[in-house]
Amino acid sequence: MSSFRDKGKVWNWAKEATRERELAEIITLIQNKVVPLMDRYETNLEEILEEVIQNGWFLPNAYPMEFYVLDVLDLVVDFGSPEQIRECAHRYIRHLSEEMQETFENDYNAYQRDGQPASTIAFRKLIPFMTERNISLPL
């Protein structure tokens, strides 16, 4: 569980001086992100992950907040398998309009070629994320 993340943060539990504070942050993250999903769907975490992945990039009407692009990706990364992470990214790309899929592919190739930042905030997170995990564009 040492790789549990919040917006890219990785907690270091080895430091005794900060361990208690960091565990409190993790508990808060679980209470704010996971518990509302479990309360809403009255199901187990594996079913929640599958539903998030199947619904694409956001989980509508999630109580008490909406889970959008960056939150869903973080949720799947924190709790999902590499296959689920890849499927979540691919499903998002496939649900874009044809024009946005073309933009994504151009941004992806520009990032691969010379590290050029993507044209949207979501793409700026997703493209480096995919590159770090060797996730290719969907076929």
Buried (B, 14 or more C-beta within 10 A) or exposed (E): EEEBBBEEEEBEEEEEEEEEEBEEBBEEBEEEBBEBBBEBBEEEEEEBBBEBBEBBBBBEEBEEEEBEBBBBBBBBBBBBEEEBBBBBBBBBBEEBEEEBBEBBBBBBEBBBEEEEEBBBEBBBBBBBBBBEEEBEBBE
